[in-house]
Amino acid sequence: MELGLHVADFTYPNGPENLAKDLGRIAVAAEDAGLAMLSVMDHVWQIGVVGPPEQEMLEAYTALGFLAGRTSRIKLLAWVTAVVYREPGLLAKAVTTLDVLSEGRAWLGIGAAWNEHESRGLGLPFPSTKERFERLEEALQICLQMWSDDEGPYEGTHYQLTRTLNSPQPLSRPHPPILIGGGGEKKTLRMVAQYAQACNLFPSPELPHKLDVLREHCATVGRDYDEIEKTVMMPLDPGAEGEKVDELLTRLRELADLGISHVHGIVPNMVSIRPIELLGELVVPEAAKFGN
């Protein structure tokens, strides 16, 4: 099992004028701790479960470019991109740029979007749920076409591209891995089976059922279920002095037994760096043994 760090909070004690230094230290600490992935949210306002909307929030792909310059090994992605916030051709170009400049470390994390409040606030598109899922599937198709040898047009219901030229192409082969967030059984998990290299679910009592649904979709579309990386988003809290490590390891073992291969989450008080170090010292070596 691998672990990853999700950065959802940019409100630090040293203030915005030192945000670049603090975020850079977090990124370096995550890489030095042996974490596999580093992500940011794709929001333009802070979300309610973290804090009020007025708190600091950075644009995702600008932030990821900054993080690419501060690291050399860790994988980078938005967890997850709101499909309607960027036209798919531009999104494919942004992920390609991140992949090239990070020397092959970019992933595309993507979902149907949910935060109507921030979308209306800044004038971003936020169509109906049905349309957002239609646009999600078309965006996946466009990205995969742009990451192929096919420069031809794309004609969809919502998007029309006259030439899907993408130069340079990503360094990741055959393309940056795609992670689709969400557990919707009819649409989201079917798209995971059809298009993605990874899914992201939550560690709820429904998790075994969601995995069974994904397995069924894989059988329907002729995809090997084991090819898909199963990820879970949850808090990663080793405790201020490692007092919660045993509890965390027990939960990680339970998830590994279900076939989860990557757990991704927020580390409390990460700007102090010490909790990230504890995660690397005490949890990462043990988690790497799961499933072996």
C-alpha positions, 0 to 999 in steps of 0.5 A: 500500500502507498500513502499520499498527502492531500493539501486542502488548507492554505491558511497558515500562521505565517500568512499569505506572504510566506505561503510559498515557503510553507507550501514548498516545505510541505512538498519537500517533507512529503517527498522525503517521507516517502509518500507516493502522491501529492495533491491539491483540491480543485476549488476556487473558494475554501470548502465548508468541511475545512473552513469558511470560503474566505480562507486562502485557496490557490488555483490547482494547476498553478499550484501544481506547477509550483510543487513540481518545481519543489520536488523531483519524485512524488506524483502530482495531481488535482484531487479532483479536477472539476470537469466544468471549470476548464474546457477539456482541450485546455485541461489536457494541455495543462496536465500535459504541461505539468507532466512534461515539466515534472518529468513524467509525474502528472496524473489527471484526477477528475470528477463531475464537480459539486460546488455550485456555491463557488461556481456561481460566485465566480461565474464558472459553468455549473450545468445540471448533474446530468449534463456535468456527467455527460461533459465528464465522459466527453472530457475523458474522451478528448483527453485520451484522444489528445494523448494519442496519435489521433489529431482529428476532430472531436464531435461531441454533444457539448464539445466540438474540437476541430483538431486535437493537436497536442504538442509536446505529448506527455512523457508518461506512457501511454499517457498520464494516469487517470483517476476518477473521483466518486462512487456513483454506481451507474455513471462514475464507476462505469466510467472508471471501468471504461477510461481510468487507471484509478478510482477514489472512494471513501472508507464507508461501510458501503466500500465493499459494495462499491468495489463489487459494483466496479467489478461488475462494470469491468466485466461488462466492458471487458476490463481487468478489474485488477488493472484499476488502482483502488484509492481511498481518501481519509485523514492520515493522523499519526498523532502529535508524537506518534500516539495514533500510529497503531490505530491508523495502521489497523485501519490501513490494514483493513483497507488493504484487505479489501484491495485498496492500494493507495490511501490519500489524505490530509495530515493535521497541522502539516505546516509544522512538518513534524506530523508528515515526518512521523507518517514517513518514519512510522507508517510508510514502512509498515504500509508498504508491507500490506498486500505482500 
